[in-house]
Amino acid sequence: MGAHAHDHLASVPVQRLGVVFPDRSVPVRAQRACVEQLATWGYTDLWAGESDGVDAFTPLALAAGWGTPLRLGTAVVSAFLHPPALLAMTAASLAEAATGGVVLGLGASSPVIVERWNGVPFTDPVGRVRETASFVRAVLAGERRRGFALARPPRPVPPVYLAALRPGMLRLAREVAEGVILTCVGVEDLAAIGPHLAPGREVVAWITVCPSDDHAHVRSVARRRLAGYLAAPAYAAQQRWLGRGDVLEGVWDAWRSGAGVDAAASAIPDHVIDALVVHGSADECRAHLDRFVAAGVTTPLVEVLPGVMDVGEAWRRLAPNA
């Protein structure tokens, strides 16, 4: 990543570069050797999410046990699925194990994951995230809330960041979090998002990347994957807010009509794929990531597009020290 890309961002944190971990195609325990190379390659961060694979905390705890110097983060865990006191204990435990620091990325998740899969009512997501973030931040800092206090609050205190798709959650992140986590956005979208961000705070962006010159194959794989994401109401609303409502109406029509994933995928235009998935040669991908930084992202998180190439090899190709 070029140093010139963030010269005008003097008021925000030092630029970082992370990877999304683990590679879903192999067991977590098999990824130690690759994780141990990441710092040498120039990465600063290792972040994990959770939906239908591994949970977020177990892989990060393993990485901490392997001695990684990288900062560890969750992108993200659900405020509905992790009770606040337990969440604070888990974050504190990870902070004690990690040597490079910890960030607790928190979000609402979705009705499918929360309610259908886990049987937890998905009601008032903004309120739930607000309450959980406020509780966890206070407890991690050593305060007592609702009669609960950590026996050994972590030092330094892990910051809490919020995942945000639209203005409501972006405003909440300004109020109750130290940073924000973005996803499913392109470089041009930062112009609309920027005014909602708090100056001087970290902006993390989960970015799907594939360093491959086989553009047709990358678009084909990405198109089917994005079709599922864009079908979710929260992401559909986000894309409408970002101005893609007209060009994606065919995608939503396909889902509403029951035409299936193939029809929905085929309705996604190439230019939307190219905005939301970074691909091309490694140099082209790094230049594209630099544009995210120039637009205000302080920590790009590289998620290697699943199903196209070896994840470890992609990390190596995209590395600042490649």
GISUL-V512914 format. One record per residue. N is the residue number from 0. RES is the residue in three letters. PHI is phi in whole degrees, 0 to 359 (none if undefined). Layout:
n:N res:RES phi:PHI
n:N res:RES phi:PHI
This chain:
n:0 res:MET phi:none
n:1 res:GLY phi:286
n:2 res:ALA phi:296
n:3 res:HIS phi:295
n:4 res:ALA phi:292
n:5 res:HIS phi:235
n:6 res:ASP phi:299
n:7 res:HIS phi:273
n:8 res:LEU phi:254
n:9 res:ALA phi:298
n:10 res:SER phi:274
n:11 res:VAL phi:254
n:12 res:PRO phi:300
n:13 res:VAL phi:303
n:14 res:GLN phi:298
n:15 res:ARG phi:234
n:16 res:LEU phi:215
n:17 res:GLY phi:239
n:18 res:VAL phi:236
n:19 res:VAL phi:273
n:20 res:PHE phi:230
n:21 res:PRO phi:266
n:22 res:ASP phi:294
n:23 res:ARG phi:289
n:24 res:SER phi:275
n:25 res:VAL phi:222
n:26 res:PRO phi:300
n:27 res:VAL phi:302
n:28 res:ARG phi:297
n:29 res:ALA phi:278
n:30 res:GLN phi:256
n:31 res:ARG phi:301
n:32 res:ALA phi:300
n:33 res:CYS phi:291
n:34 res:VAL phi:299
n:35 res:GLU phi:293
n:36 res:GLN phi:271
n:37 res:LEU phi:300
n:38 res:ALA phi:296
n:39 res:THR phi:299
n:40 res:TRP phi:285
n:41 res:GLY phi:107
n:42 res:TYR phi:281
n:43 res:THR phi:244
n:44 res:ASP phi:223
n:45 res:LEU phi:225
n:46 res:TRP phi:236
n:47 res:ALA phi:226
n:48 res:GLY phi:243
n:49 res:GLU phi:207
n:50 res:SER phi:213
n:51 res:ASP phi:230
n:52 res:GLY phi:244
n:53 res:VAL phi:282
n:54 res:ASP phi:285
n:55 res:ALA phi:280
n:56 res:PHE phi:276
n:57 res:THR phi:300
n:58 res:PRO phi:299
n:59 res:LEU phi:291
n:60 res:ALA phi:295
n:61 res:LEU phi:299
n:62 res:ALA phi:300
n:63 res:ALA phi:298
n:64 res:GLY phi:294
n:65 res:TRP phi:283
n:66 res:GLY phi:88
n:67 res:THR phi:298
n:68 res:PRO phi:275
n:69 res:LEU phi:290
n:70 res:ARG phi:290
n:71 res:LEU phi:251
n:72 res:GLY phi:214
n:73 res:THR phi:253
n:74 res:ALA phi:219
n:75 res:VAL phi:224
n:76 res:VAL phi:253
n:77 res:SER phi:274
n:78 res:ALA phi:293
n:79 res:PHE phi:278
n:80 res:LEU phi:257
n:81 res:HIS phi:236
n:82 res:PRO phi:305
n:83 res:PRO phi:299
n:84 res:ALA phi:293
n:85 res:LEU phi:295
n:86 res:LEU phi:297
n:87 res:ALA phi:296
n:88 res:MET phi:297
n:89 res:THR phi:295
n:90 res:ALA phi:297
n:91 res:ALA phi:295
n:92 res:SER phi:296
n:93 res:LEU phi:296
n:94 res:ALA phi:297
n:95 res:GLU phi:290
n:96 res:ALA phi:278
n:97 res:ALA phi:275
n:98 res:THR phi:257
n:99 res:GLY phi:255
n:100 res:GLY phi:97
n:101 res:VAL phi:223
n:102 res:VAL phi:237
n:103 res:LEU phi:264
n:104 res:GLY phi:269
n:105 res:LEU phi:235
n:106 res:GLY phi:208
n:107 res:ALA phi:271
n:108 res:SER phi:71
n:109 res:SER phi:221
n:110 res:PRO phi:301
n:111 res:VAL phi:297
n:112 res:ILE phi:290
n:113 res:VAL phi:285
n:114 res:GLU phi:269
n:115 res:ARG phi:288
n:116 res:TRP phi:277
n:117 res:ASN phi:246
n:118 res:GLY phi:70
n:119 res:VAL phi:253
n:120 res:PRO phi:302
n:121 res:PHE phi:262
n:122 res:THR phi:235
n:123 res:ASP phi:49
n:124 res:PRO phi:300
n:125 res:VAL phi:296
n:126 res:GLY phi:296
n:127 res:ARG phi:295
n:128 res:VAL phi:294
n:129 res:ARG phi:302
n:130 res:GLU phi:297
n:131 res:THR phi:292
n:132 res:ALA phi:298
n:133 res:SER phi:296
n:134 res:PHE phi:297
n:135 res:VAL phi:294
n:136 res:ARG phi:300
n:137 res:ALA phi:294
n:138 res:VAL phi:292
n:139 res:LEU phi:298
n:140 res:ALA phi:280
n:141 res:GLY phi:103
n:142 res:GLU phi:277
n:143 res:ARG phi:253
n:144 res:ARG phi:229
n:145 res:ARG phi:51
n:146 res:GLY phi:84
n:147 res:PHE phi:253
n:148 res:ALA phi:215
n:149 res:LEU phi:289
n:150 res:ALA phi:296
n:151 res:ARG phi:218
n:152 res:PRO phi:300
n:153 res:PRO phi:288
n:154 res:ARG phi:226
n:155 res:PRO phi:290
n:156 res:VAL phi:284
n:157 res:PRO phi:296
n:158 res:PRO phi:286
n:159 res:VAL phi:251
n:160 res:TYR phi:247
n:161 res:LEU phi:246
n:162 res:ALA phi:284
n:163 res:ALA phi:218
n:164 res:LEU phi:254
n:165 res:ARG phi:222
n:166 res:PRO phi:305
n:167 res:GLY phi:301
n:168 res:MET phi:284
n:169 res:LEU phi:297
n:170 res:ARG phi:295
n:171 res:LEU phi:297
n:172 res:ALA phi:300
n:173 res:ARG phi:297
n:174 res:GLU phi:278
n:175 res:VAL phi:234
n:176 res:ALA phi:224
n:177 res:GLU phi:267
n:178 res:GLY phi:195
n:179 res:VAL phi:227
n:180 res:ILE phi:240
n:181 res:LEU phi:253
n:182 res:THR phi:208
n:183 res:CYS phi:58
n:184 res:VAL phi:232
n:185 res:GLY phi:255
n:186 res:VAL phi:303
n:187 res:GLU phi:296
n:188 res:ASP phi:290
n:189 res:LEU phi:296
n:190 res:ALA phi:294
n:191 res:ALA phi:281
n:192 res:ILE phi:281
n:193 res:GLY phi:310
n:194 res:PRO phi:298
n:195 res:HIS phi:268
n:196 res:LEU phi:268
n:197 res:ALA phi:280
n:198 res:PRO phi:300
n:199 res:GLY phi:83
n:200 res:ARG phi:256
n:201 res:GLU phi:288
n:202 res:VAL phi:242
n:203 res:VAL phi:263
n:204 res:ALA phi:230
n:205 res:TRP phi:282
n:206 res:ILE phi:235
n:207 res:THR phi:280
n:208 res:VAL phi:226
n:209 res:CYS phi:214
n:210 res:PRO phi:282
n:211 res:SER phi:219
n:212 res:ASP phi:273
n:213 res:ASP phi:276
n:214 res:HIS phi:299
n:215 res:ALA phi:296
n:216 res:HIS phi:291
n:217 res:VAL phi:300
n:218 res:ARG phi:297
n:219 res:SER phi:297
n:220 res:VAL phi:294
n:221 res:ALA phi:295
n:222 res:ARG phi:299
n:223 res:ARG phi:294
n:224 res:ARG phi:291
n:225 res:LEU phi:294
n:226 res:ALA phi:303
n:227 res:GLY phi:290
n:228 res:TYR phi:298
n:229 res:LEU phi:291
n:230 res:ALA phi:285
n:231 res:ALA phi:292
n:232 res:PRO phi:306
n:233 res:ALA phi:295
n:234 res:TYR phi:287
n:235 res:ALA phi:298
n:236 res:ALA phi:295
n:237 res:GLN phi:298
n:238 res:GLN phi:293
n:239 res:ARG phi:296
n:240 res:TRP phi:299
n:241 res:LEU phi:280
n:242 res:GLY phi:97
n:243 res:ARG phi:258
n:244 res:GLY phi:303
n:245 res:ASP phi:295
n:246 res:VAL phi:284
n:247 res:LEU phi:255
n:248 res:GLU phi:300
n:249 res:GLY phi:296
n:250 res:VAL phi:295
n:251 res:TRP phi:290
n:252 res:ASP phi:298
n:253 res:ALA phi:297
n:254 res:TRP phi:293
n:255 res:ARG phi:296
n:256 res:SER phi:278
n:257 res:GLY phi:80
n:258 res:ALA phi:291
n:259 res:GLY phi:100
n:260 res:VAL phi:294
n:261 res:ASP phi:297
n:262 res:ALA phi:293
n:263 res:ALA phi:296
n:264 res:ALA phi:296
n:265 res:SER phi:294
n:266 res:ALA phi:275
n:267 res:ILE phi:276
n:268 res:PRO phi:293
n:269 res:ASP phi:304
n:270 res:HIS phi:292
n:271 res:VAL phi:287
n:272 res:ILE phi:303
n:273 res:ASP phi:292
n:274 res:ALA phi:282
n:275 res:LEU phi:262
n:276 res:VAL phi:231
n:277 res:VAL phi:278
n:278 res:HIS phi:209
n:279 res:GLY phi:129
n:280 res:SER phi:297
n:281 res:ALA phi:301
n:282 res:ASP phi:296
n:283 res:GLU phi:295
n:284 res:CYS phi:295
n:285 res:ARG phi:297
n:286 res:ALA phi:295
n:287 res:HIS phi:295
n:288 res:LEU phi:297
n:289 res:ASP phi:300
n:290 res:ARG phi:292
n:291 res:PHE phi:299
n:292 res:VAL phi:295
n:293 res:ALA phi:298
n:294 res:ALA phi:274
n:295 res:GLY phi:125
n:296 res:VAL phi:283
n:297 res:THR phi:264
n:298 res:THR phi:223
n:299 res:PRO phi:290
n:300 res:LEU phi:251
n:301 res:VAL phi:276
n:302 res:GLU phi:259
n:303 res:VAL phi:288
n:304 res:LEU phi:305
n:305 res:PRO phi:294
n:306 res:GLY phi:89
n:307 res:VAL phi:247
n:308 res:MET phi:208
n:309 res:ASP phi:298
n:310 res:VAL phi:295
n:311 res:GLY phi:299
n:312 res:GLU phi:294
n:313 res:ALA phi:295
n:314 res:TRP phi:303
n:315 res:ARG phi:295
n:316 res:ARG phi:296
n:317 res:LEU phi:273
n:318 res:ALA phi:296
n:319 res:PRO phi:303
n:320 res:ASN phi:263
n:321 res:ALA phi:294
